[in-house]
Amino acid sequence: MIAAHELVEQAIAAGRPGDQVVVIVDDTAHAHLRRAGEVTTSAAHVLDRQVHVVVTTPGGAAGVVSAGVVSAGGALDAAAVRDLVEAASILARRSTADVDPLPPADRPPASDWHEPAVTAPAGVLAGLAADLSGAARGFALHCYAEHEVRTTWLGTSSGVRRRHVQPSGVVELTARTATSSAWVGVDLPDLSDFNPHPLLDELQQRLGWGATRVDVASGRHEVLLPPSCTADLLKHLYRSAGGRDAADGRTAFSVPDGGTRLGERVAALPVTLRSDPAHKGLECDPFVVTRVSGADTSVADNGLALGPTNWITDGVLTALVHTRASARQAGDAFTPRIGNLVLEGPPGERSTLPEMIAATRNGLLLTSLWYLREVDTRALRLTGLTRDGVYVVRDGEVIGATDDFRFNESPLRLLDRITEIGPTSVTLPREPDDERPRTAMPPVRVADFSAVAARA
Amino acid sequence: MDHAFLALPLRRLADAALDRARRLGAHHAAVQVVRTRSGHLLLRNARTAASSDTARTGLSVRVFTARGRGFASTVELTAEAAADAVDRAWEVARSGSSPTSFSDEPVHHDAEWVSAYDVNPFDVPESDRAALLADWSTALLAAAPVSSVLAKCNATQENRFYADLAGTTTTQQNVRVHPQVLVAGVHPRTGVMRTLRSVGPPTARGWEYLGGDGWDWAGELAALPDQLAAKVGARPVEPGVHDLVIDASNLWLTIHESVGHATELDRALGHEISYAGTTFATPDLLGSLRYGSDLMTVTADRTAPHGMATTGFDDEGVAAQSWPLVERGVLTGFQSDRSTAAAVGAARSTGCSYAESASHVPLARMPNVSLAPAAGPCSTDDLISGVEDGIYLAGSDSWSIDATRSDFQFTAQRCHRIRAGRLAEPLAGVAYRSSTTEFWSSLARLGDESTVTAFGADLCGKGRPAQAAAASHSCPSALFTRVPVHHVGDAT
């Protein structure tokens, strides 16, 4: 198989005169293990290569600079690489899309540009499997573990040569008894950090709480959201934070007579929602890697450096997601999408989740949210359900579990109803998705959370 | 059949992999070479906003050993890489502790299958595809109250070669397309903005589909501006309990979520507990669970022409088939692959194994799942005329269902109040919410064959890592009585 950096150079060299070429190569080594009780239902090791070629040309069909994007998964030979570039060139000439010229290189080629892909051996999860085998403590233990290393090379005909290695991983455990279930999950890019015992302790505690059932009426309740639940809600907010869609009047960040809500206070407490590719423990691509243009991403921005971006600062909306083109059109700063998301309260001492429980007179402790779907894009209203444990807190103690419930809530309006915010930590949202921003979130106390009993 | 795919060294790769598995002592092994080409085109207000063309090719192997099962894949299509994949799958299988049983199945030698279509969408130049969507968009932009148009079309061609140690060898090709239009408009007086999506479904057809073969695109596009005008002027629904006439364009998704996923045998066995969840429909209830009213008969199928889950053979070499899931309101069947069939002592798999690509592990995926219409005559208008006070819903929108496939909530693209047997004012923010058996037990009347259309999902997610599959759902319009309705939209 052609070395990735050589493939990039071959593709750039194959571009037609006057065209610009972007080449992205992703080499991925992936392993996962899935178990239902003591039965292994899936165990895999995948070696994959994806190649994405973007050609921009001033000879587009509409007389503008346009782009063609062609991708291939597989071990391409030199002829296939040339074919890919030619196919992208043809698409670019037929396209009417208007794109920006590629950015020039703003730094020398990456020092590790010629290094091969970082990989992971087939048996990388063997130790974890051994740790979990027979680990259940009187309950059925279901597990999903995943370890992946993606090495990305991005080169452009304007001189950009960048390489990034992105390790990622998750361990999720679901424990069940005849009457109760509980879920915990951790973001775990480094398997050597895995210690099953704190997770098993947490599961055991929750199953213990679940042994007592407590009836709770439908209605509005004070709830405590652990970091994972906060992440599930806030990643929907981040996904809908496109600047162009907001300017077009399509989202909750639009104002009725045109324009956006930038500069508006959206949270009562001075919370900050931000992204930073260098955030410790949440490292992600430090430059724009756009394989296919989307509503708020552009292949023409590939290779541009990503830096810290505050989306909400001290409760005020300060940025929406922009491409260079949409930022210019809106008169906003260029604030591209970044692969992580952090929510924080103002500096100072904060109560932990156990301390927040202890300070609760009458409320519900949620542990995981499920099947969140937009029911009103303009209001960013989501419907969803609780899952695997809703616990009733009275006078500072968990007194038992109640049934799951459905809710219809907007994470944006919910931000404005946060009454207490705890310390921020790296967390794993329950619902995985394609974008999967890595997240660090706090536990939060929210007033008047709408809960309607599930119809079992 | 795609010549470029057939030109790959399919047999040589399979021989290398299966020889290696045989030498290692595998109980069973299978190799697949999968090539998936997908094209995506998006136009914003008649101008191309994004396009992509992706071809993904890879090889996967599955081995079954005394310790369990293992899967490995590679993008290198060489005999050495195929043998290495077997070694890695063998290594992975070592994390297991017991062998995996699987059903015995007939062997199919050198079988071929190609889905039914006339024009391969990848034979149509992208400029021609974009021009058609631009024409659609331009016409819509000229009609009030449309203020913006997103038009897109996804096209997919899958080629699969499968070979296993038992001697089955299959080569298949499947083509499908999914055009879609989203219009937005603003009420001239209130300033309320709402969007409306076309309901024309994804289908296993070729480019001829966009010309009207299988769906009246011209008719639907012509109707969108008036439908949007009604929607931007719609008033919020009064929450309560209502009789619902649900058009097939909405009901298919309820079938998909509350019957299709609920009758997956891997869920019932607890294999999806850690992610997708479980189901209230368990094997011990087969033949006794009252799923719905006597009118409810649901069939699983992988043979119907143009069904997106239609195939010749599944990803374990099992021939496509058709079987009942619910008969006259009683649970009578599940969807299985070879290992889940064996786990419940079934003699045969129902042939539901599928993997999105060679990088994904095959698992039991939903076939086409369809609700039978009424035998006697009954149009959608007949259903509406029989309702004194109710709501008519058309077009799928948002959906959410709990981890046992019971509590659900669905919304629609278009809703109207029914008064005295006639469609009345448009309604906004309508969400019907129920539990699966309660809802299907309220099925009071079915439309006839004339109301039946095959809708479907081409990006249904399942498994970890999540992978997509496509399935069609044919159904009639139907009347459901006394269904709880909530308001979930804006209050305007």
Interface residues (C-beta under 8 A of the other chain):
Chain A: M1 H30 A31 H32 L33 R34 A36 G37 E38 V39 T40 T41 S42 A43 A44 H45 V46 L47 D48 R49 Q50 A61 A62 S66 G68 V69 V70 S71 A72 G73 G74 A75 A87 L91 R94 S95 T96 A97 D98 A122 G123 L125 A126 A129 S133 A140 H142 C143 Y144 E146 E172 L173 T174 R176 S181 W183 D248 G249 R250 P256 D257 V292 S293 G294 W370 Y371 L372 R373 E374 V375 D376 T377 R378 A379 R381 T383 G384 L385 R387 D388 D404 R406 N408 P432 D433 A454 R455 A456
Chain B: H40 R47 T48 A49 A50 S51 S52 D53 T54 A55 R56 T57 G58 G68 R69 G70 F71 A72 S73 T74 V75 E76 L77 D87 R88 A89 E91 V92 A93 R94 S95 G96 S97 S98 P125 E126 S127 A130 A134 S148 A184 V186 G191 M193 R194 T195 D266 L269 G270 H271 I273 S274 Y275 G277 S357 S359 V361 L363 D397 S398 W399 S400 I401 D402 A403 T404 S406 D407 Q409 T411 G429 A431 R433 S434 S435 E438 G463 R464 P465 A466 H486 V488 G489 D490
